[in-house]
Amino acid sequence: MVAGKQTRGFTLTELVIGVAIVAILSVLAMPSFITQIKRDRLVTQANQIQALYRFARDEAVKRDVALELRASDKDWRVIEMINGEEIELRRVSIAHATISIAFPSLQIRQSGEVSQASNVLITDNDVSTTDIRFCTLLSGQSWLAEGQNACA
């Protein structure tokens, strides 16, 4: 150091302590961050399912035709029969390998009513997240609820 001149900056010890504090805080925050990502996956999937159902119900009423929500292994599809031919209007697929859903097959009438009430569990089989239920009534009303709550 030149006399009368000060240098600014951090010493190596101060930098190492700062990096160590950031590393410790990161390690502590990581589990809650991972849980939040898992929760966001479930919520996104549930919202996609509800949006597809509402689309199918709206289209059945608007077109004045019965539509089918057909379940397959990883998809839920909106099907319309036109002249004996199946037309797929829209589909939602399971977005992540950890999520499992037992989709029901439903008929949606021109009035917006459905062939059966449904109680669909959207789960990732992880105790650190809360599962979500997609519920429908015979009248066609639908809602999302926490997984431990039964559909009324």
N, C-alpha and C positions, 0 to 999 in steps of 0.2 A: 504494500500500500504506500502510495506517495503521501508525504506529509501534507495535511490539510485537506485531503481528498478522501471521502468515504465511498465505499462500494455498497451497492444495494443488492439484495438477493437473499437467498436462503442457504443455510448450511446443509451439508449432506444429511446430518442427523435430523434436522427439521423436516426435510423432504421424506426421509424414511418413516418418520413418525406419522406424517400426514398421509402417506400411502397406506400405512398399516391401519390407520383409523378408517379410511375409506374401504379397505378390504374387509375389515371386521363388520362394518355396517352393511356392506353388500351381502355378506354371508348370512347375516341375521335377517335381511329383507327378502332373500331369495325364496324361501318356502311360501310366504304369503303372496308373492308375485306369481309363482307357479299355480297356486290355488286360484288366484284371480283369473289367470288364463283359462284354466279348466272350467271355471264358472261361466266365463264369457262364451266358451264353446257351447255349453248347454243352453244358455239363454238365446244365443243366436240360432241354434237349431230349433228350439221351441218357437221362436218368433217366425221362422221360415215355415214351420208346420202350420201354425195358426194362420199365417198369410195365405198359404195354399188352400186351406179349408175355406177361408172367407172368400177367396177368389172363386172357388167351385160353387159355393152357395150363391154368391152374387150372379154368376153366369147362369146357373140353373133358373133363377128367377127372371133374369133379364131375357134369356133366350126362350123361356117358357118350355124347357125340356128337362127331363130327368138326366142327371149326370151320375157317373160312378167315380168314387175315390177308390182306386184299386191298389191294393198292397202287394208289393213284391218283396224280395229279400232285403234290399237296401233302399227302395224307392216307395214313394206314394204318388200316384199319377191320377190326374183328372182326365177321364175318358168320356167322350160323347159318341153315341152311335148315330151315324148318318148313312142311310140307305144300306144298313147291314154292315157297314165298315166302321171300325174303331178309329176314332181320331183323338190323339193325345193333345190336350190343350195346354197342359203344364205339368211339371213334375218337380218334386223335391227329393233329394237324396241325402242319406246320412253323410254328413260332412267330414267326420273324423272317425278313425278306426276305433277309438276308445268308447264312442257313443253307441248305445244299443236302444232300439225302439221296436216295439211290436205293433206295427201299423195295422189297423183294422181295415177291411174293405167295407165301404159304406155306399148306399144309394142316396142321392140327394134329389128330392122331388122338386117339381116346378114351384111349389109353395115355399121352398127353403127348408122344409122338414127333412129329417134323415131317417133311414130305415131302422137304426138302432142307436141308443145312447152309447157313448164310448168313453173309455177311461184309459188314456195312453200314457205310459210312463216313459219319460225321456231320462236315461241314466247313463252315467259313465262308470258305474260300479266302483266308485271311489268314495270312501267315507269322509274325505276332506271337503267334498262338495255336496250341495243340496240338490237332489233330483227335482225334476219338474214334471207336473202332470198336465196333459192337454185333455180337457173335458168337453163333451158335447151332450146336449139334451136332445130328446126326440123332436123338440120344437125347432132345433137347429142352432140354438144359442151355444156359444163356446166361450171358454176362458182358460187361462193358465193358472196353475196353483202350485204350491210347493209339494214335493213328492210325497211327504208323509201325510198330507191332507187328502182325504177321499173326495171324489166328485160327489156333489150333492145330488 
